[in-house]
Amino acid sequence: MTSLDLVQLAGILDDAETLGTRIKTLLVGVVLGVMYLVSVAMTWGQTKSVLKTVVVAVGGAAVLAIVANVTVLRDKIGEDIKTAGARHSASAPVLTGGEKLPDGASR
């Protein structure tokens, strides 16, 4: 096997990985979209209530938005946790015996 063959093999593997990621994204989008539409249609079919159907539609849209932005939310939450951890120490006062508690009582 020459180095040219290895480069071509690496390119094929990279293309296959990219294709797999695209298929996964497509399937998640299609499956979640169909589930969303079915849940709204089932709610309307069972209840004939506009309010309940709107609630299901809004809730489903919120779930779809969270799933679509999960990586952004994960990274943002991780940054917030790191920032908050750097600003605040996780220490608490330790009572060892005869100290007065904040309310004036002794231990």
N, C-alpha and C positions, 0 to 999 in steps of 0.2 A: 504494500500500500504506500503510495507516494504522499507527499504533503498536500498536493493538489486534491487527492481523493479525500483526505481528512478534512480539508476546508469545505469541500462539497458536502461531505457527510454532516459537518457542523451546521452548514446552511440548511440542509434538509431537516435536521432536528429542530433548529430554530423556527423554521416555517411550520413544522408540525405542532410545535408548542403554541405558536401564535394562532394557528387555525383552531386548536383545542380551546384556547381562551375565548376566541370569537364565538365558537359554537356554544360554549358554556354561557356566555353573556346573552346570546340569542335565546337559548332555551329558558334561562331564568326570566328574561323579559317576556317571552311568549307565555310561559306557564303562569307567571304572576299576573299578567294582563288578562289571560283567560279566566283565572280564578277570581279576579276582581269583577269582571263582567258577569260571571256566573253568580257570584254572591249578590250583586246588585239586582240582577234579574230574578233570582230566587226570592229575595226579600220582597220585591215588588209583587211577584206572583203569589206569595203566601199571605201577605198582609194587605196589599192594595193601599198602603199608607205612604203618602208622600214623605212625611216626616221621618219615618223609619228608614225609608229608602235613601233619603238624603243623608241621614246619619251614617248608614252603611257606606255610602259613596264617599263621604268625607273621610271616614275612618280608613277605608281601603286606600284612598289617595294618600293619606298620611303614611300608611305602611309602605306603599310603593315608593314614596319620596325617601323614606328612611333606607329602604333596601338599595335604591339607586345611588344614594350618597353615603353608604356605609363606610367607605374608606376615608372620605373627607371627615366624617364625624369621628371615626376612630382616631385619626391623626390629631384632630382638634382637641378631643378629650384628653388624649395622651399629653399634648402640650400643656393643657390647663393643669393637669395633675402634677406634671414636673414643675411648672411655675409655682403652683401653690405649695408644693413640698419644699421648694427652696426658700420661700418667704416665711413659712411657719415651721417652728421646730415641734417635734412630737413629744416634748417632755412635759411631765406633770409633777407637781410637788408631791413628795413622798412623806407621809406622816409616820414618825417612828415611835411615838409613845405619848409624851406629855404635852404636846402642842395644843394650842387652842384652835378649834375649828372656826371657820368663818362666821358661824352664827353665835359664837361666844361659848359654846359648850366645849368641854374637854373630852378627850378620847379615853 
